[in-house]
Amino acid sequence: MKFGFILIDKPKGMSSHDVVEQLRKVTKIKKIGHAGTLDPIATGLLILGIGRDATKKLDKFKNLDKEYIAKIKLGSSSETFDTEGKIEERKVEKIPNKKEIKEALKEFIGKIKQVPPPFSAKKIKGKKAYELARKGLNVNLKPVEVEIKEIEILEYKWPYLKIKVRCSAGTYIRSLANDIGEKLNCGGLIEELRRTKIGNFSVERAKNISEINSKNWQNFLFYD
């Protein structure tokens, strides 16, 4: 029996746990885990450990820097900080220009305090925040320190802002989008999100889950 790690390009609509379950069916191995959750709305790179020896070593991937490409819709906000929640269209007094956005983004570079989204897997007294939020309970999450290494504007045409973000582990891009929107006094939410890198591992090396089957899965394993 082979054990090791595999890179998966998660499609939109699947949860990270769905990917784990799919691989359990394909490999017939129960002990499978991943090195960092992606929201169902997000796509991109997941690193998964297959077998007990591999899952015990996943922590070394969890703490690596991440890279994301995010499409933010300005002029709107939602309780989930993305399109999954109830969307509120904001009255915008002045549409920000690219220069104003560049200036606003500078304030998020470096070590910052960030409040995780209320609809997240962050634990509050043993319960996941989204479980409490779905029940209509107030979710008060404490700010955590994260580090944004780089934010590059890829495209901007109101109301859509596309950025590439390189950041520390534990950074919530949904929170970043919401905070950027508030900084610009117009609101902002994630319309599309893709994780492109974890450390030096690129999504270009990853396989789509639909390509993996019981006959070929061992061909895609690597050992680190």
N, C-alpha and C positions, 0 to 999 in steps of 0.2 A: 504494500500500500504506500502510495506517495503522499507526502505532505509538503506544504509550501505556501507561497503567496501568489495571488492572481490579481491583475488589474482589470477592472470592469468599467466601461463607460455606461453609467446608469442612465436609462431613458427617463423622460418626463412621465410622471404619473405613478411610477413605482417608488415605494419607500425603500430605504436602505435594508430594512428587515425583509422586504419582499425579495430582494436580490439574494440575501442569505438563504431564505427558504428555497428559492429556485436552485441554488447551488447544492443545497442538501439533497434535493430530489435527484439531481444529475449525478452527484458524486457518491451518494449513499453514505455520506459522512455527516454525523450530527454536529460535531464540534467545529463550527465555522463562525467567525466573527469579522467585524470590519473596523478599520482604523479612523473612524470619524463619520458621523451621520451627514447625509444630504437630504434636504427636504424633498417631498414628493414632486413639488413644482420644479425643482432644480434638476439639472443633468450634469453629467461629467464623472470625474475620476473617483472611484472607490478602490481602496486597497483592502483586500480580504485575505484572512488567514484560514487555511484549510487544514484541519487536524489540530490536536491539542498542542503539539510542539510549536506550531505556527501561531496559534491564537495567544500563547503565552508571551510572544515577542511583538505583539501588535503595538504596544505602548511606544516603541521607538519610532513608529510612523505617526502616531497621534500628535506628537509634539513638534513635528516638522512644520515649517512655514507653508502657507497655502497661496494659490493664485486663482483668482476668479475673474470671469467676465460677466458683468451685470448690466442689464438694460433696466434703467429706472424710468418710471413714468412720473414726471413732475406735475404739479397741479392737482394731485390726488393723494389721499391717504387712506389707510385701512387699519383695523384693529390687529391684523396679523402682519402688517408691514409688507404684504404682497397681495396678489390678486385673489387669493383664497378667501379673504375676509370680506366683510361688508365695506364697499368702497364709497368714500365721500369725496365728491368733487369740490375742490377748494376755490374760493373766489380769489383770483390773483390780481393784485393791483398793478404789478409791473412784472413783465416776463423778463427773467434774468438773461443777460447776454453771456457769451462764452467767457469773456474776461472776468465777469463777476463770479461765474461758477469756478473758474480756476482759482480765484482768490479764496473762495469759500472752502474749496477742497484742501488748501494748504493747512487749514486749521485742524484737519483730521490726520495729518501726517505725524508720525511719532507715537509715543506712548500716550494713550488716551483712556479715559474712563468711559465705559460703554454699558448701557443697561440692556440686557438680553430681551428679546421680544417676549411679551406675555404668552404668546402661543409658541412655546419652544419646549425642548425636552429637559430644560434646566430644572433641577430638583428643589422643591420647597417642602421641608419636613418630610422627606421621603416620597412626595408626590410630584409627578411631572407637571410643570407649569401649565401646559396646554390642557391637561385633564381638569385642572381647577378653572381655567379660563372658559372652557366649554360649558361648565356648570354655571357660568355667570358670576363666579366669585372674583373678588378683587385679587389681582396678582401683583404683589409688590416685590420685584426682584432688585437686588442690590447691584450697583455698578461694579463692573470688574475691569481690571486693567488689561488692555490688549495693545498690540503695536501694529500700526499701519505703516508698512515700509514704503509703499509707493501707490499712487493713484494716477492713472493715465487716462485722459479723455480720448476715447476712440472715435466717437461720433456725437454730435449734438444737433438736433433739430427739434425745437419745442413741439410737444412736451417730453420727447424722449432723449435721455442722456445715457450713452453707453460708455462704461468705464472698465478698465482693467485694474484690479486691486491685488497687491501682494501684501500679505498680512501674517501675523502670528496665529498659531493654533488658538482656538477659542473665540475668534472674531466672528460676529454675526453680521453678514452682509445686509441682511434685512434691516437690522438696527442702523447700520451705516446709511442705507438709503433713506430711512425715515429721518435720521438726524441731518443729513444733507438737505433734505426737503424743508425741514424746520429752519435750518440756517438760512436758506434762501427765501423764507417766508412764503412758501408756496405748497409745501407738502411734497412727499415723494414715497413711492412704493416700488417694490421689485416686480417687474413684468416678466423678466427672464433672468435666469441665473445658471451659470455653468462653471464648474470647478475644472480648471485646466491643468493644475499642477499640485502635487504634494511633495515638498522637498524637490529632489531632482527627477521625480517620477512624473512623466507627462501623459496626458490623456491620449496623446497620439499613439502610445504603446498599448493602450487598453483595448479590450475586446467588448463588443456588444453582447449582452447576456443571451441574445437569440443565437449567437454563433457557438455557444458552449453546449456540448451534449455529452452523453455518457461515454462516448468513444474517444473524444478528443480533449477533454478537460485537462488531462495530465500534461498535454503538450504545452500548455500555457502557464504552467507553474514556474516560479523562480524562487531562489533561495538567497537570503540576505543576512 
